[in-house]
Amino acid sequence: MSSQESHVLIVDDDERIRALLGRFLRKNGFMVTMARDAAQARRLLAGLEFDLIVLDVMMPGEDGISLTRALRERLDTPILLLTARGEIEDRIAGLESGADDYLSKPFEPRELLLRIGAILRRVPVAEMAQPKFLTMGNLRYDTDKGELWQGDALLRLTGTEQALLRRLAASHGQPVSRTELIDDLGRGSGNADESENSERAIDVQITRLRRKIETDPKEPRFLQTIRGTGYMLVVD
């Protein structure tokens, strides 16, 4: 998906930051709508569809983490969190709430643009030749559409979960390293600390995906950990 096709919702209580981000993203070809708080964001989301939500964590009233968690109950729109808290625990909390990525303040606008581009590239993902459907117990994965079904019910996946499952499904039966997953999901970094954080972020996403795939996420049957390597999707 190109920037010219993408509609971004910016949610931040700081008027100056909203204005700066809005001008920058419009200059780079995005459609932009802005909200000053979670309440206004909810009203906009009730009537409009967005390709991405850029959401500040620290806001008065309902904060970004709570809003993300609530939105994930009904929307799979990618969410990029902006946070002044750079500690890994805070980032993990953001991912566990359902966010697709995070960016610590202060940041360079170009880095925001790169993060947004990486998220929007995740779906659709070019696919290798493979069966139309993969089965995992009572689940059915449509490899063409990237959809996970349980009987007649479509299971909701976030953008990151969709991208992760697509990548693992494309190599089902073969281990995929954390490094490959980091690169494919656009989290790569040359910084050692960031690389470690990226690996932990992948682990968090795997844990979330297991909750939707496995009967017992603590004893995974289909999404297996390959010690010293990474992860492998095993299908029936």
Steps between C-alpha positions, in 0.01 A plus 500: 500500500648837401478818705267654240242233586540515877285688750670556837331599825726694739387501862700730730396754764794728407371739233851590386599137444172429318561791267864406432419135431203592287703735279784250468280205405293704254823621340591135452174413329278374782142595573492614863224544758579615854342448842588677825407213732361147519138620506535691175691208347213266586250731329713517186553124493127443526446668164828473308744227401872551541803308377709587807460664841790696650414517869665680789521294819497777761171687461261644760190290555520170315864430418639342184549154649137480618372627167712251308369214712140612443544548126650154461168350606342618174767636264813358340623839374879523559596713800833675552548625856697814582643489851727716711585188699789314341529210746452156350225418753292791372555395140403142578185628674413691183544194281302284738212747479481432127727764344697408189804715575627776728720805465663680792493878529683703397535358149598615155201542266683289242512210746124530546461488123715186480303329778170584331631373168613173658159443661310573178724262304420207727161434341478378234822304494629325188435132539680186389309225323322297767167331569187714502421396858709383795325325787597510866258292702161670466656808338532568128747754361428649158846561353365717217303739719708469817186415699471265796166321541350290775208328334290782351649763731777728377756557776619858527873549453694824532713615207816373668340166584388464138850574374658264752264214415548555126878479539486185713238340272717563195770285665275260691690197622828693492650714778506876450756692703417801713737705283299412188175589672643831622616588148175392336289698747715811461650508850863461401764724658874514510497595869564209738251618762233560237566156349445339841183702546382394154550133587294546816233679297482203261463267799209710627327483161552121489342471846198702387463292183517177699204612709293499180641180350575262784264315731770527767738789415743378769533166319494611135426236240492707183716808566811338641817650642815359343765542766798704386333588169156657513152372423327252271140459390389135500177418316288184476 
